[in-house]
Amino acid sequence: MPETTDRPSAARAPRVGRRPRTSRAELEQVALRLFAERGFEETTVDDIAAAAGIGRRTFFRYYGSKNDVVWGDFERELEHMRAWFAGCPPEIPMMDALRRAVVAFNRLDPDQVPWHRLRMMMILQVPALQAHSTLRYADWRAVVAVFVAGRLGQPADALMPQAIAYACLGAAVASYEQWLRHDDADLGELLNRAMSALAHGFQGALDPPGPVSGQTPTG
């Protein structure tokens, strides 16, 4: 028989005393706010969990450490970047594809901007995060190097894929530093300018190198 409507079913009954589940984004915002107010070193995982209204164990279901909170869901963003490269039409020049990818990878919704500024201030300015950032940068460069290697027909650890990956990261970091210095700066425009300039520098990447100064060409 169908259930009568004079009382709520067990599935509909409100759960008393349980806090709604905290989302990953909410936890990030709580952590970033505490880092800005108290300092990164002075804020503990327990502080973040308490402010978010969750237990310590629940925190570690989302993140392995408080360092990871600052980077957010970085792995998912890298997957998006890999997918973009995988679907990039071959007729788009390599450096132009890299410029488009870097700009798209860092595109922000307006409501994300204040939080992303806090995030990047931590990443670029907090000494305790530098070692952790090195690992993340290496993952980012690896994605770029694999794409470049595919275009050039070279191994990903060859000179040119690695040089271009490092250069792209440097252009992105420099753009972020400018963005943090100037409140009215447009991050997308800064990245676009830096990557466009970089493209001009690598235009001859496929040309055979000339002799080193002081060497006499052979053959």
Number of C-alpha atoms within 10 A of each C-alpha: 3 4 8 8 7 6 9 11 11 8 7 8 9 10 10 6 6 7 9 9 9 13 10 15 12 12 22 24 20 17 25 23 16 18 20 14 11 11 14 20 12 10 17 16 16 15 15 24 19 14 14 18 15 17 14 14 10 12 22 13 9 16 17 10 12 20 18 17 22 25 18 19 15 15 13 10 14 17 12 15 19 18 11 16 20 11 9 16 11 11 7 10 14 19 21 14 19 23 23 16 19 21 18 16 15 14 13 13 6 7 8 10 13 9 14 18 15 17 22 18 16 22 18 15 11 13 13 13 18 15 9 14 18 11 11 16 12 14 15 21 21 19 17 26 26 20 22 24 19 13 13 15 10 15 15 20 13 11 13 19 26 20 14 22 23 19 16 25 18 15 20 21 16 14 22 22 15 15 20 16 9 9 9 8 14 14 21 19 13 19 26 20 15 19 26 17 13 19 21 11 11 16 12 10 15 9 8 7 8 8 10 8 6 6 8 8 8 5 3
